[in-house]
Amino acid sequence: MSHSLPEHAPEHESDDLADHEPEHDSERANEHVAVEVLVDDDQEVPLEQAGVSVKAIRQAVIAAASVGECSECQIGVRVAGDESIHEVNRQFLQHDYPTDVISFPYELSPPRVEGELIVSLDTALEQARAVQTPGWTVANELVLYVVHGTLHLVGFDDTAPDVRAAMREAERAAMRLIGIEIDG
């Protein structure tokens, strides 16, 4: 996948699930999901120090794709800081503020989907501290952003109240697939 998101991302890992034994039923159902993860090198807190693994990010994409019944997906995930996501938000969406996740769909012909996400580790760090739920971690928060963005790519929407409930239920279902319970 080579699209034009601005990046500072030397840490590059790619995974095509057809190359390894699935660990979750959601992986087994989506053996044609390719996930590429890029991590900006200018993070104030490195991904691993924040308790987040590239594997967890991949599993979040796979789980959300499964919930969205996407059987052929190529999804890139860039983990950035607030400054970088703010720049992308301003440049591509004309919103002058940082945010948690931005989705960029490139091909939306379910079950074939291709797109990219950019998620903010800074926002995840801040929000995980603010959440009053015991045991809620930075990793939980960041993979929730990945799930949310992936669900947008596979056809879910949350811009209107009538579809927001379906999006929230899909988030809960995907998070359950990776072993994380969220209230709703």
C-alpha positions in Angstrom: 0.0 0.0 0.0 1.6 3.2 -1.0 -0.5 6.2 -0.5 0.3 9.8 0.4 -0.1 10.2 4.1 2.7 12.4 5.5 4.9 10.3 7.7 8.0 10.1 9.9 7.9 6.3 10.1 11.0 4.3 10.0 9.5 1.6 12.1 7.7 -0.4 9.5 6.1 -3.8 10.0 3.8 -5.6 7.6 1.7 -8.7 8.1 -0.3 -10.8 5.7 -2.3 -13.3 7.8 -2.1 -15.9 5.2 1.5 -16.4 6.2 1.0 -17.6 9.8 -1.3 -19.7 11.9 -4.3 -17.7 13.1 -4.5 -17.1 16.9 -8.2 -15.9 17.0 -11.3 -17.0 15.3 -11.5 -13.5 13.8 -8.1 -14.1 12.2 -9.2 -17.5 10.8 -12.3 -15.8 9.3 -10.2 -13.1 7.6 -7.1 -14.9 6.2 -7.0 -12.3 3.4 -6.5 -9.3 5.6 -3.2 -7.5 5.1 -2.2 -5.1 7.8 0.7 -2.7 7.6 1.7 -0.8 10.8 3.9 2.3 10.7 5.0 4.0 13.9 6.3 7.5 13.9 9.8 7.8 15.4 9.1 11.2 17.0 6.8 9.9 19.7 7.3 11.4 23.2 6.5 8.0 24.7 7.5 5.0 22.5 4.8 2.6 21.6 6.2 -0.3 23.7 6.7 2.0 26.7 3.1 2.9 26.5 2.2 -0.8 26.7 1.0 -1.1 23.1 2.2 -3.8 20.7 2.1 -3.8 16.9 0.5 -7.3 17.3 -2.4 -5.7 19.3 -2.9 -3.1 16.5 -3.0 -5.9 13.9 -5.4 -7.9 15.9 -7.7 -4.9 16.3 -7.8 -4.4 12.5 -8.5 -8.1 12.0 -11.3 -8.1 14.6 -13.0 -5.0 13.2 -12.7 -6.4 9.6 -14.3 -9.6 10.8 -17.2 -7.7 12.4 -17.7 -5.8 9.2 -17.6 -9.0 7.2 -14.7 -7.8 5.2 -12.9 -10.8 3.7 -10.4 -9.0 1.5 -8.8 -6.1 3.2 -5.5 -4.1 2.9 -5.3 -1.7 5.7 -2.4 0.5 6.8 -2.2 1.9 10.3 0.1 4.9 11.2 0.7 5.5 14.9 1.5 9.2 15.2 1.4 12.0 17.9 -1.0 14.8 18.3 1.1 17.3 16.3 1.2 15.0 13.2 -2.5 14.0 13.3 -3.4 17.6 13.8 -1.4 18.4 10.6 -3.2 15.6 8.7 -6.6 16.7 10.1 -6.0 20.2 8.9 -4.6 19.3 5.5 -7.2 16.6 4.5 -10.3 17.5 6.5 -9.9 21.2 7.2 -10.3 20.6 11.0 -7.7 22.6 13.0 -7.3 20.3 16.0 -5.8 17.0 16.8 -8.1 14.0 17.0 -8.0 10.3 18.0 -8.3 8.6 14.6 -8.7 9.5 10.9 -9.7 7.0 8.3 -8.8 7.2 4.6 -10.8 4.8 2.4 -9.2 4.0 -1.0 -11.4 1.1 -2.2 -14.8 0.4 -0.7 -16.3 -2.5 -2.6 -17.1 -4.9 0.2 -16.0 -7.5 0.8 -12.9 -5.8 -0.8 -11.7 -2.8 1.2 -8.5 -0.9 1.1 -7.6 2.1 3.3 -5.4 3.7 5.9 -5.8 4.9 9.4 -3.8 7.4 11.4 -4.2 7.1 15.2 -2.8 9.4 17.9 -0.8 7.8 20.7 -0.7 11.1 22.5 -4.5 11.3 22.6 -4.7 7.6 23.8 -2.2 8.4 26.6 -4.3 11.4 27.6 -7.7 9.7 27.4 -6.6 6.5 29.1 -5.5 8.6 32.1 -8.9 10.5 32.1 -11.1 7.3 31.9 -12.5 6.4 35.3 -12.7 2.7 34.4 -10.4 0.5 36.5 -8.0 -1.5 34.3 -8.5 0.7 31.2 -5.1 1.0 29.6 -3.4 3.1 26.9 -3.3 -0.1 24.8 -7.1 -0.5 25.2 -7.6 3.1 24.2 -5.4 2.9 21.2 -6.8 -0.3 19.9 -10.3 1.1 20.3 -9.2 3.9 17.9 -7.9 1.3 15.5 -11.2 -0.7 15.7 -13.3 2.5 15.2 -11.3 3.6 12.2 -11.3 0.1 10.6 -15.1 0.0 11.1 -15.4 3.2 9.2 -13.4 1.6 6.4 -15.7 -1.4 6.2 -18.9 0.6 6.1 -19.9 1.7 9.6 -20.8 5.3 10.3 -21.4 7.3 13.5 -22.4 10.7 12.1 -26.1 10.4 12.9 -27.9 9.0 16.0 -29.7 6.2 14.0 -26.4 4.6 12.8 -24.3 5.5 15.9 -25.8 2.6 17.9 -24.8 0.1 15.3 -21.3 1.5 15.3 -21.0 1.2 19.1 -22.2 -2.4 19.1 -19.7 -3.2 16.3 -17.0 -1.6 18.4 -18.0 -3.8 21.4 -18.1 -6.9 19.3 -14.7 -6.3 17.8 -13.1 -5.4 21.1 -14.6 -8.6 22.6 -12.9 -10.6 19.8 -9.5 -9.4 21.1 -10.4 -10.0 24.7 -11.4 -6.4 25.8 -14.8 -5.6 27.3 -16.1 -2.1 27.0 -19.1 -0.6 28.5 -21.8 0.7 26.3 
